[in-house]
Amino acid sequence: MKRVTLEIPYYSCALEELSPEDRRLVDAARAATVSSYSPYSHFYVGAAVLLADGNIVAGSNQENVAFPSGTCAERCAMFYANSRYPDVAPVALAVAARGADGTFTPKPVTPCGACRQVLLQVQIRYGRALRILLYGSEQVYVMDNVERILPFQFDSLE
C-alpha cells in the first residue's frame, strides 16, 4: 500500500485585495444573508453567482421543519441563475455566512457536499471553470474551480 497526499491550492486574502468585480460579488453574497430563513440553525448563509454577462443572481438558505426539505444558499442561487438565464454561463460563486448575532463568520464557510456536487455539474454543463470565493471577515478563500473544493469528484457513470 502506498500513502498519497492530496494538496489543494487556493488563495487566501483580505477582502480589500480582491478585484472590484469580486468584491461586488462577495458584497452581494453578504447582502443575501438578510433574506435567509433560518429559524432552526440561526445560521444565515448567502450566495451570489456572477454570470458571464455581468449579471449577479443571489440566494440564501431556506430551512424547513421537515428537515432536509430546505435548501442551501449555494443551490438556491445557482438553480435560480440556471433557471432564469439558462444560456448564460456562471463564472463565479461567492458565499458568506453570519450567526444569530449578525456578525459574519471570521473564517470562510464551505459549501456542503450536495452543493459541491451541484457546482461541479454546473461547471460540466457550461464547459468552463467556476471560480469559488468563500468570505470570512478575517480572510477570503479563492479557488480557481470546483475541483478545488471537491477532489475525487463524481462526474459521470462512464
WOFEN-V264857 format. One record per residue. RES is the residue in three letters. PSI is psi in radians with two decimals (999 if undefined). D_LAST is the distance of its C-alpha to the last C-alpha in whole Angstrom. Layout:
((RES,PSI,D_LAST) (RES,PSI,D_LAST))
This chain:
((MET,2.46,27) (LYS,2.25,26) (ARG,2.30,27) (VAL,2.46,25) (THR,2.38,26) (LEU,2.21,24) (GLU,2.42,26) (ILE,1.86,25) (PRO,2.39,28) (TYR,2.92,29) (TYR,2.52,33) (SER,2.20,35) (CYS,3.02,38) (ALA,2.71,41) (LEU,-0.69,41) (GLU,-0.33,43) (GLU,-0.21,41) (LEU,2.74,38) (SER,2.79,39) (PRO,-0.68,41) (GLU,-0.76,37) (ASP,-0.67,36) (ARG,-0.69,39) (ARG,-0.71,39) (LEU,-0.79,35) (VAL,-0.72,36) (ASP,-0.65,39) (ALA,-0.67,38) (ALA,-0.73,36) (ARG,-0.77,39) (ALA,-0.57,40) (ALA,-0.35,38) (THR,-0.41,39) (VAL,-0.55,42) (SER,0.06,40) (SER,2.43,38) (TYR,1.72,39) (SER,1.01,39) (PRO,-0.21,42) (TYR,-0.84,40) (SER,-0.43,39) (HIS,0.59,41) (PHE,1.89,38) (TYR,1.97,38) (VAL,2.39,35) (GLY,2.58,34) (ALA,2.63,32) (ALA,2.38,32) (VAL,2.21,29) (LEU,2.17,31) (LEU,2.78,29) (ALA,-0.42,30) (ASP,0.06,33) (GLY,-0.22,35) (ASN,2.63,35) (ILE,2.30,34) (VAL,2.28,33) (ALA,2.77,33) (GLY,2.95,33) (SER,2.84,34) (ASN,2.52,33) (GLN,1.91,34) (GLU,2.81,35) (ASN,2.48,36) (VAL,-0.46,38) (ALA,1.15,35) (PHE,2.34,33) (PRO,0.77,30) (SER,-0.20,31) (GLY,-2.96,31) (THR,2.70,29) (CYS,2.78,29) (ALA,-0.70,30) (GLU,-0.81,27) (ARG,-0.66,25) (CYS,-0.88,29) (ALA,-0.80,29) (MET,-0.73,26) (PHE,-0.64,25) (TYR,-0.78,29) (ALA,-0.79,28) (ASN,-0.58,25) (SER,-0.77,27) (ARG,-0.63,30) (TYR,1.12,29) (PRO,-0.39,25) (ASP,0.10,26) (VAL,2.10,27) (ALA,2.35,25) (PRO,2.40,25) (VAL,-0.36,26) (ALA,2.68,27) (LEU,2.32,28) (ALA,2.55,31) (VAL,2.39,32) (ALA,2.65,35) (ALA,2.58,37) (ARG,2.77,40) (GLY,-3.08,42) (ALA,-0.46,44) (ASP,-0.05,47) (GLY,-0.12,46) (THR,2.50,45) (PHE,2.62,42) (THR,2.42,40) (PRO,-0.69,41) (LYS,2.63,37) (PRO,2.58,34) (VAL,2.61,32) (THR,2.69,28) (PRO,2.63,26) (CYS,3.01,25) (GLY,-0.73,21) (ALA,-0.75,21) (CYS,-0.69,22) (ARG,-0.73,20) (GLN,-0.70,17) (VAL,-0.77,18) (LEU,-0.66,20) (LEU,-0.75,16) (GLN,-0.63,15) (VAL,-0.76,18) (GLN,-0.74,18) (ILE,-0.78,14) (ARG,-0.78,16) (TYR,-0.12,19) (GLY,0.54,18) (ARG,2.72,20) (ALA,2.48,21) (LEU,1.94,23) (ARG,2.54,26) (ILE,2.24,27) (LEU,2.09,30) (LEU,2.03,32) (TYR,2.36,35) (GLY,2.61,38) (SER,-0.41,42) (GLU,-0.38,42) (GLN,2.76,39) (VAL,2.34,36) (TYR,2.39,32) (VAL,2.17,30) (MET,2.48,27) (ASP,-0.43,25) (ASN,3.02,22) (VAL,-0.50,20) (GLU,-0.44,18) (ARG,-0.52,22) (ILE,-0.03,22) (LEU,1.22,19) (PRO,2.70,18) (PHE,0.68,15) (GLN,2.68,13) (PHE,2.07,10) (ASP,-0.05,9) (SER,3.02,5) (LEU,0.01,4) (GLU,999,0))
